């Protein structure tokens, strides 16, 4: 969904009121960056080559947390590593692909798509609606209800993202 689609969905919760474009952009960014962070489930990767066991390697500026690591043959790395102050250290030399949760980039126009997992796009609309309702009144009960719904639906979406349902249908083998 684009920012425009998220804003339009949020407005369905507002009894005919509309959200200004600048507010929508600001609140989408607030939701992605200040509230969600790692929970945005925005994944990126970076290649890291180490030649010794004492040199800390820089991670990208948008690095939030390690999701997983692959070795050069494509298999999953299950060994130890350390992350500190935007750097990573491996106990042996090698070439690794570090998959990481990245800080989403701010959107600057509503035509852009927020850098979150797509299941979270509809959830962001509840954050926008809540922020609109609380803009003039922090204790607005509709704002509190919408924020509670946002938190609940965000948790539900994260469970779906982190634990996808696998098809348990039996496999029929034709010989």
N, C-alpha and C positions, 0 to 999 in steps of 0.2 A: 504494500500500500504506500502511496505517496503521502506527504504531509497534508496535501489538500484532502485526500480521502479520509485520513485520520481526523482532521478538523471537522469535516462534514459529519462523520460518525459521532464525534463528540457533541456536535450541535443538536443531534437528535435527543440528547438528554437535557436540553436547556429550555424547553417550553417556548420555542420561537426566538430565543436570543441567539446572537451570532458572536463568534470569537473573532477578534481582529487578527489579521495575518501576522503582524509582528508578535502579538501575544502567543499565537499558535506556535510559531517558530521557537520562541523563547521557552515555552513550556515543554515542547517536544524535546528540546535540547536538555532542559533541566531533568526531565524524566530519564532520558537515556544516560546522561553523564553523571548527574548528582544522585539520582535514586537507584538506577539499575546497575551501572558499572559492569561488573562481571556477569550479573544476571541478564544483561543484554544478549549474552551468548553470541557475541560477534567474534568469530574465529578467524585468525590469520596464521601464517607460518613464516619462519625465518630459517635460513640455513646457517649453521654454525660449524666451523671447522676448528678443531683444537689440535695443537702440535705438542702440547705438554700438559702436565697436570696441575700447574700452578698459576696459569694465566686466566684471569676472569675475562669472559667475553661479553661485550656489550649486547644488550637486548634492545629492541626498538623502543622509541620514546612512548609509543602507545601501549606497551606491554602492561597487563594487569596481573595475569596469573598463568601458569603452565597448564595446558589442557592435556598434552601428551607429547611424547618424543619418539621419533623414528630414527633408526640408524640408516646408513647409506644404502643398504640392500632393501630398504622399504619395510623391514620388520620393526615391530614395536620395541623400543628401548625400555627395559625394566630395571635398569641399574640405578645407582644413586647419582645425585647431582645436587648442587646448592644454588640457590638464587638469593641475591642480596643487592640492594641498591641499584636495580636495573641491570645487573650483570649475572652471568651464569658460569658455573665451574663444574667441569666433569672430572672424574677420577682417572680418566685415561684419554689418550689422543684418539681422534676420530672425526667423522663427519656426521652431523646430526641435523634433522629437521625438527625444530621446536614449534609445535602447535600451541598457540596461546590465545587466551581471551584478550581482545584488544579494546582499548577505550574507543567508543564510537566517535567518529568525527561529527562536529556540529553540522546540522543542515543550515543552509543560508537562504533557501527558497522552498516554498511549499511543494514545488514540483519534484523535489528530491525524495528519495526513499530513505527513511532512517536506517542506520546500520545496526539493526537488532535482528534477532531471529524473527522470521515472518509471523510466527504464532503470537508474538508480543505486540504486533502493530495494533490490533483491535484493543488490546489492553491499554495501550498508551492513550487511546481516546478517552478512557475513563479518568485518567490522570488530568487530561486537558479540561474535561468537564468539571472535575472537582476544583481545579485551580481557578477556573472562571467563576464558579459559585463562591469560592472563598476569597476572591480578590478584594471585595469590599467588606467582607464579614468573615473573619477567621472561624467563628463559631456557627456558621451556617449549617443547619442539620443536613441539608441536601449535599453540601460539600463533604461533610464527614461521612455520609452514607456512600457517596461516590468513591471517596478515597478508600473506604473499607472494602468496597466491591473491587476496586483496582487491586488492592493488596491480595485479596482472595483469588481473583482471576490470574494475577501474575504468578502466585504460588502454583495454581493448577497448570498453567502453561509451562512453567519450569519443570514440573513433574513429567509432563508429556514430552518435553524436549530431552530431558535427561534419562528417561526410562521409556523409550519407544516400545510400543506393543509389537511383539513378534507374532507372525501368523503361526498359529499352532495346528493348522490343518495337517492331516496326515499326508505324507508324500506317497504317491502311488507310482510304483516303478513298473513300466511296461517292458516286457521282455519278448 
